[in-house]
Amino acid sequence: MALFNIRVYGILKDDNNNVLLSDEYIYGNYFTKFPGGGLEFGEGTRECLIREFKEETGLDIIVGKHIYTTDFFQISAFNNKDQIISIYYYVHASNLSALKTSATPFNFKDEQLIDKKGEVESFRFIELNKLTTNDVTLPIDKVVVEIIKQAI
């Protein structure tokens, strides 16, 4: 049976207009995306984003303005029976210094990549004016890159 998979993502900019990206190794594949994740039953989209950011980054965020909700059909990259609906918001965090980031994409240790069914992530900032659709993997994220670039 086909299902809807609702995802919620945050666009976090620092004081220097850099945008946070998440480099992830999932099921043997590499992805670069915006931080966020799956909506759980009983959650609102903003609650989901607050929880996901805390789980992934350790950051406490404030969810701001809605940016975009998927308006085209997108099959899941992980399950070809799921249709993805993604919702994007701007988010703000006051404790960015607590976040461990790297300038190097996919900055993983070899031992983290041994388990092909495992998941690993690292975070990095990229200058918004240098961000392109080639910097993210997922099709819906590419649309959002264009939207946030137009808003500069």
C-alpha positions in Angstrom: 0.0 0.0 0.0 1.4 3.4 -1.0 1.9 5.9 1.9 2.6 9.6 2.3 5.9 10.3 4.1 5.8 13.8 5.6 9.3 15.4 6.2 10.0 18.7 7.8 13.3 20.7 7.3 14.9 23.8 8.6 16.9 26.4 6.8 19.4 27.7 9.5 21.6 30.7 8.7 24.3 32.0 10.9 25.3 35.7 11.4 27.5 35.6 8.3 24.7 34.4 6.0 26.0 30.8 5.8 23.4 28.0 5.5 23.7 24.8 7.5 23.8 21.5 5.5 23.7 17.9 6.7 26.0 15.4 5.0 24.7 12.0 5.6 25.6 8.4 4.9 22.4 6.3 4.9 22.1 2.6 3.8 25.4 2.8 1.9 24.6 6.1 0.1 25.8 9.6 0.5 23.3 12.5 0.7 23.6 16.2 1.4 20.4 17.8 2.6 18.9 20.4 4.9 18.6 19.3 8.6 15.3 17.8 9.6 13.3 14.6 9.3 10.1 12.7 9.6 6.9 13.9 11.1 5.7 11.5 13.8 2.0 10.8 14.5 0.6 13.3 17.0 3.2 16.0 16.1 2.7 19.3 14.4 5.2 20.3 11.8 6.9 22.9 14.0 7.1 20.5 16.9 8.7 17.9 14.6 11.3 20.4 13.4 12.2 21.4 17.0 12.6 17.7 17.9 14.6 16.8 14.8 17.0 19.6 15.3 17.5 18.7 18.9 18.1 15.0 18.1 20.4 15.7 15.1 22.3 18.8 16.1 21.7 19.3 19.8 20.5 22.8 19.0 17.4 24.4 20.5 15.7 26.3 17.7 12.9 28.7 17.1 10.9 27.9 14.0 10.2 31.0 11.8 8.5 31.6 8.5 7.3 28.9 6.3 9.3 28.7 3.0 7.8 25.9 0.9 5.7 22.7 0.8 6.2 20.2 -1.9 3.8 20.9 -4.8 4.8 18.0 -7.1 4.9 14.3 -7.0 8.1 12.9 -5.4 8.8 9.3 -4.7 11.0 8.5 -1.7 14.7 7.9 -2.3 14.5 5.0 0.3 11.1 3.4 -0.4 9.5 3.4 -3.8 6.1 3.0 -2.3 6.2 6.3 -0.4 5.3 9.7 -1.7 7.3 12.4 -0.1 5.7 15.7 1.1 8.4 18.0 2.5 7.8 21.2 4.5 10.5 23.8 4.9 10.8 26.6 7.5 13.5 29.2 8.4 14.8 28.4 11.8 16.9 30.4 14.3 19.3 29.2 17.0 21.1 31.3 19.6 23.6 28.6 20.6 25.3 27.9 17.3 28.7 27.7 19.0 27.6 24.4 20.5 27.2 22.8 17.1 30.2 20.8 15.8 30.7 21.5 12.1 33.4 20.8 9.5 34.4 22.6 6.4 34.9 19.2 4.7 31.8 17.5 3.2 31.1 14.0 4.5 33.7 14.3 7.2 33.3 10.8 8.6 35.8 8.4 10.1 36.3 5.1 8.2 34.9 3.1 11.1 31.7 5.0 10.9 31.1 3.7 7.4 31.6 0.0 8.0 28.0 -0.7 8.7 26.3 -0.4 5.3 22.9 -0.3 7.0 23.9 2.4 9.5 23.5 6.1 9.4 26.1 8.8 10.0 25.9 12.6 9.7 28.1 15.6 9.8 27.2 19.3 9.5 28.8 22.1 7.6 28.0 25.7 6.7 28.1 27.0 3.1 27.9 30.6 2.1 24.4 31.3 0.9 25.6 33.3 -2.1 27.7 30.3 -3.2 25.0 27.7 -2.5 23.8 25.9 -5.7 21.4 23.1 -6.5 24.4 20.9 -7.0 25.2 21.2 -3.3 22.2 19.2 -2.2 21.1 15.7 -3.3 17.4 15.5 -3.0 15.1 17.0 -5.7 12.8 18.9 -3.3 15.9 20.5 -1.6 17.0 21.7 -5.0 13.7 23.6 -5.4 14.2 25.1 -1.9 17.8 26.2 -2.8 16.3 28.2 -5.7 13.7 29.7 -3.4 16.1 30.9 -0.7 18.5 32.2 -3.3 15.8 34.4 -4.8 15.0 35.8 -1.4 18.5 37.2 -1.0 
